[in-house]
Amino acid sequence: MIASHLLAYFFTELNHSQVQRIDKYLYHMRLSDETLQEISNRFRKDMEKGLGADTNPTASVKMLPTFVRSTPDGTEEGNFLALDLGGTNFRVLRVKVADNGSKKVEMENQIYAIPEDLMRGSGVQLFDHIAECLANFMDQLEIKDQKLPLGFTFSFPCSQTKLDEGWSQGRFEIQYSKVETNYSPRSWVAESVLVTWTKGFKSSGVEGRDVVGLLREAIRRRGDFEIDVVAVVNDTVGTMMTCGYDDHNCEIGLIVGTGSNACYMEEMKNVELVDGDEGRMCINMEWGAFGDSGCLDDFRTEFDAAVDENSLNPGKQRFEKMISGMYLGEIVRNILIDFTKRGLLFRGRISERLKTRGIFETKFLSQIESDRLALLQVRSILQHLGLESTCDDSIIVKEVCTVIARRAAQLCGAGMAAVVDKIRENRGLDSLKITVGVDGTLYKLHPHFSTVMRETVKQLSPKCEVTFLQSEDGSGKGAALITAVACRIREAGQH
Ligand code: GLC
């Protein structure tokens, strides 16, 4: 309930009927235990649908096989480059992986901006820009004359295909394909075809194309350096790998940042899209698309619908749009406008700034709940948005932020509960101990997100003991680790 107890003590202006009205509007965003259980059950069904060969084509949760079949064994070493595209920042990294018993990973990285017009311009321009940043980074480190192996964390849905043999060694195996390209005739890398752009990207001519090919072509157009692209990974997979390096129980990766998604180790016999029944394979679930079939419609609100309709990809990534950093601020902004129109906020006056899309940043949700002087914080944020607020306004805005972040964390927990329970059932266990590697700005910055999510998982899957391990730079380091393993395997395969 809205902080009525608080109001009773301190504020008299916000009267009982106002509290009731606000509660009525927020009611649909407070998810009951039964609702969460129901969402978790539906999520589980959609996982099965995505895994089945016959049902996959019409499934919204695509359950993409990654051909990553286990986790690093700690014997990898060398110098690698990594690119990380798809989160808050675009980064280029140099990673040194040491095999001196200390499992040491050292990194240097540089953040580069991707201007909005490049995110939505032509694919050629986007990849030229990526190649330019890479060249700049290599110049700085004076390594342009070296042909280093590179891992590409490309955090978008990619359909990866194994065209040829795979190798295995130790705990880790990646199935690689021998792909003929006009640039590097026999390079060992799986083909990674972009299924659809998500989040803020919409470059033309990339969907349906192999992103490694596009990167190689851009580097060739420049002609001033060479690179050995060895692996393309999703950020969830990179995060699972990074945490798996330290914790062998880590078989799930989760991202709650600009977007949201998870991956986990599934039994090969259940992965109908890939031949073979032995062992396990990491599945990039692309869980953000849950609900695109309409199965979440009874829990979505008019505010979710508005955010979806005004996004770059209407109708798509509906679960993600209720959870992740790119959208939560927008949901709050839509609610604030609605409440103001109803005369419940800001004396009924909407500022011009509040009408601007994206102006209410998701980081405000974290700030508002982090501060002990929360109401002052809310006030200064509202002032920045050109809104003259009273104390009551601040209380209401804070409550809206709390409800939206809590719902996001619970939804994430409901998805995660379905995943851990599936893994437990897969293994025929009464109880399962498992670790989830997690990364993403929202998860890291929001003061209550992780607690609420953990509580939800505990409540919905009581037979699983789940540890959440925050990854230190999972996506970048993960790409380098996968590259390291791929190189080790490749070298072993060449002898
Ligand atoms: C989006 C992407 C997905 C990625 C996630 C987190 O959902 O489609 O590939 O893992 O964002 O960055």
Boltz pocket constraint, residues with backbone or C-beta under 6 A from the ligand:
constraints:
  - pocket:
      binder: B
      contacts: [[A, 86], [A, 87], [A, 154], [A, 155], [A, 156], [A, 157], [A, 196], [A, 198], [A, 199], [A, 234], [A, 235], [A, 236], [A, 255], [A, 257], [A, 258], [A, 259], [A, 260], [A, 261], [A, 262], [A, 286], [A, 288], [A, 320]]
      max_distance: 6.0
